[in-house]
Amino acid sequence: MAAPNTLGDWLAGLFALAREDVLRSDHVVGVLDELVHAMTEFDFLVALPALRLAFAYFPPLEREAIAERVLAHRGKSGSARSLLRLDVDPLVVAEAMALDQRVDDLLVREGLS
């Protein structure tokens, strides 16, 4: 279930069947946060499109409630709403992260890092 290429699809099913349980459970949100946090950059990029689609199932106020639970799980304070807004297209961010990884790999391969 936590494989990068299946996590988003699994979550979409979970959200469709148990939406209220996810919204009320600190434990579920905490486990999901830990799964995503443990991913490598490459795995995150693989999982990102399906994760975005899965979380799009929730309306904005519910996504904000989930973001508040993630902040609490991490012991952070701040605006959950600000976590939900990007000033750039998320695909541009994902492509930039992939480019960074390719550059890092090249530097290591050429003995420059």
C-alpha positions as CSV (number, residue, x, y, z in Angstrom):
1,M,0.0,0.0,0.0
2,A,2.9,2.4,0.7
3,A,4.7,1.8,-2.6
4,P,5.0,5.2,-4.4
5,N,3.2,3.9,-7.5
6,T,0.2,2.7,-5.5
7,L,-0.1,4.9,-2.4
8,G,-2.2,7.6,-4.1
9,D,-4.7,5.1,-5.6
10,W,-5.0,3.3,-2.2
11,L,-5.6,6.6,-0.5
12,A,-8.3,7.6,-3.1
13,G,-10.1,4.4,-2.2
14,L,-9.7,5.0,1.6
15,F,-10.9,8.6,1.2
16,A,-14.0,7.4,-0.8
17,L,-14.9,4.8,1.8
18,A,-13.8,6.3,5.1
19,R,-13.6,10.1,4.6
20,E,-15.0,11.0,8.0
21,D,-12.7,8.6,9.8
22,V,-9.7,10.1,8.1
23,L,-10.8,13.6,9.1
24,R,-11.3,12.7,12.7
25,S,-8.2,10.5,13.2
26,D,-4.9,12.0,14.3
27,H,-3.4,8.5,14.0
28,V,-4.4,8.0,10.3
29,V,-3.1,11.5,9.3
30,G,0.1,10.8,11.4
31,V,0.8,7.5,9.6
32,L,0.2,9.1,6.2
33,D,2.6,12.0,7.1
34,E,5.3,9.5,8.2
35,L,4.9,7.5,5.0
36,V,5.2,10.5,2.7
37,H,8.0,12.0,4.9
38,A,10.0,8.8,4.6
39,M,9.9,8.7,0.8
40,T,13.0,9.5,-1.2
41,E,12.7,12.5,-3.5
42,F,12.4,10.1,-6.5
43,D,9.6,8.1,-4.8
44,F,7.8,11.3,-3.9
45,L,7.9,12.5,-7.5
46,V,6.5,9.1,-8.6
47,A,3.7,9.3,-6.0
48,L,2.9,13.0,-6.4
49,P,0.3,12.9,-9.2
50,A,-1.8,10.2,-7.6
51,L,-1.4,11.8,-4.1
52,R,-2.7,15.1,-5.5
53,L,-5.6,13.4,-7.1
54,A,-6.4,11.5,-3.9
55,F,-6.4,14.7,-1.7
56,A,-8.4,16.6,-4.3
57,Y,-11.3,14.4,-3.1
58,F,-11.5,16.7,-0.1
59,P,-13.0,20.2,-0.3
60,P,-10.7,23.1,0.7
61,L,-11.8,23.3,4.4
62,E,-11.3,19.6,4.9
63,R,-7.8,19.8,3.3
64,E,-7.1,22.6,5.7
65,A,-8.2,20.4,8.6
66,I,-5.8,17.7,7.4
67,A,-3.0,20.2,7.1
68,E,-3.7,21.3,10.7
69,R,-3.4,17.7,11.8
70,V,-0.1,17.3,9.9
71,L,1.3,20.5,11.6
72,A,0.2,19.2,15.0
73,H,1.7,15.7,14.3
74,R,5.0,17.4,13.6
75,G,4.7,19.7,16.7
76,K,4.7,22.8,14.5
77,S,2.5,25.8,14.6
78,G,1.5,28.1,11.8
79,S,-1.1,28.6,9.1
80,A,-2.4,25.3,7.7
81,R,-4.0,27.3,4.9
82,S,-0.6,28.6,3.8
83,L,0.6,24.9,3.3
84,L,-2.1,24.5,0.8
85,R,-1.1,27.3,-1.5
86,L,1.7,27.4,-4.0
87,D,2.6,30.4,-6.1
88,V,3.9,28.1,-8.8
89,D,2.5,25.1,-10.7
90,P,3.2,21.9,-8.6
91,L,4.4,20.2,-11.7
92,V,7.1,22.8,-12.2
93,V,8.2,22.2,-8.6
94,A,8.3,18.4,-9.2
95,E,10.2,18.9,-12.5
96,A,12.7,21.1,-10.7
97,M,13.2,18.5,-7.9
98,A,13.8,15.8,-10.5
99,L,16.3,18.1,-12.3
100,D,18.1,18.7,-8.9
101,Q,18.3,14.9,-8.4
102,R,19.8,14.4,-11.9
103,V,22.4,17.1,-11.3
104,D,23.3,15.6,-7.9
105,D,23.6,12.1,-9.5
106,L,25.8,13.6,-12.3
107,L,28.1,15.3,-9.7
108,V,28.5,12.1,-7.8
109,R,29.2,10.1,-10.9
110,E,31.9,12.5,-12.1
111,G,33.5,12.7,-8.6
112,L,32.6,16.4,-8.2
113,S,30.5,16.0,-5.0
